[in-house]
């Protein structure tokens, strides 16, 4: 798959979750800092609907730094009660990969080619 196709898929997905990008934006190379922040905030809201943050960078450099630090911390997977559980515990999710025993019948099975 060419990088242009990957960019188109990412941009289309971000539009689906509420990012307001112009129709001329078809590549990640066209992204401004504000567009990256909006994408990050909207993705975090999909993961955690209670996440609160503006979708635009503030003007003041110190405020930008604080906001970006907050976003970076929210993106990190932590070993707290809010961490993503291992696949075996979230197998009910349509996006989870089943453990090998459930994929191939035995924990020692060799996966099909």
C-alpha positions in Angstrom: 0.0 0.0 0.0 1.4 3.4 -1.0 1.9 6.1 1.7 -0.6 8.3 -0.2 -3.3 5.6 0.4 -2.3 5.3 4.1 -2.5 9.1 4.5 -6.0 9.2 2.8 -7.2 6.5 5.2 -5.9 8.4 8.2 -7.4 11.7 7.1 -10.7 10.1 6.3 -10.8 8.4 9.7 -10.0 11.6 11.5 -12.8 13.4 9.6 -15.2 10.6 10.7 -14.4 11.3 14.3 -15.0 15.0 14.0 -11.9 16.7 12.7 -12.8 19.7 10.6 -10.2 19.5 7.8 -10.6 21.3 4.5 -11.3 19.0 1.5 -7.8 19.9 0.1 -6.1 18.1 3.0 -5.3 14.6 1.7 -1.9 14.0 3.2 -0.3 14.2 6.6 2.3 16.5 5.1 -0.5 19.1 4.9 -1.1 19.0 8.7 -0.4 22.1 10.8 0.4 21.9 14.5 -3.2 22.8 15.2 -4.4 19.9 13.0 -2.2 17.4 14.8 -3.5 18.7 18.2 -7.1 18.4 17.0 -6.5 14.9 15.8 -4.9 13.9 19.1 -7.7 15.4 21.2 -10.4 13.8 19.1 -8.7 10.4 19.2 -8.3 10.6 23.0 -12.1 11.5 23.2 -12.9 8.4 21.3 -10.9 6.3 23.7 -12.1 8.2 26.8 -15.3 10.3 26.3 -14.6 12.1 29.6 -11.3 13.5 28.3 -11.5 17.3 28.2 -9.1 19.5 26.2 -9.4 22.3 23.7 -8.8 21.2 20.0 -6.7 24.3 19.2 -3.3 25.3 20.6 -3.3 28.4 22.7 -1.3 31.5 21.6 1.0 31.7 24.6 4.1 29.4 24.4 3.9 28.4 28.1 0.2 27.4 27.6 1.1 25.4 24.5 3.8 23.6 26.4 1.4 22.7 29.2 -1.3 21.6 26.8 1.1 19.4 24.8 2.5 17.9 28.0 -1.1 17.0 29.0 -1.8 15.4 25.7 1.5 13.5 25.8 0.6 12.2 29.3 -2.9 11.2 28.1 -1.4 9.2 25.2 0.9 7.2 27.4 -0.2 3.7 28.5 0.0 3.6 32.2 0.1 0.7 34.7 -2.9 2.1 36.6 -6.5 1.1 36.8 -7.0 3.0 33.6 -4.4 1.0 31.6 -5.6 -1.1 28.7 -6.1 -4.6 29.8 -4.3 -7.5 28.1 -6.0 -9.1 25.1 -7.3 -12.1 27.1 -9.3 -9.8 29.3 -10.8 -7.7 26.5 -11.6 -10.5 24.2 -15.2 -9.3 24.0 -13.9 -6.3 22.0 -14.2 -6.6 18.2 -10.7 -5.1 17.9 -9.0 -7.5 20.3 -6.7 -10.2 19.0 -7.6 -13.5 20.6 -5.0 -15.4 22.5 -3.2 -18.1 20.6 -5.1 -20.9 22.3 -8.4 -19.4 20.9 -6.9 -18.6 17.5 -5.4 -22.0 16.8 -7.0 -24.4 19.2 -4.0 -24.9 21.6 -1.5 -22.6 23.3 1.2 -24.7 21.7 -0.2 -24.8 18.2 1.8 -23.5 15.3 -0.1 -20.8 13.4 -1.2 -21.6 9.9 1.1 -20.1 7.2 
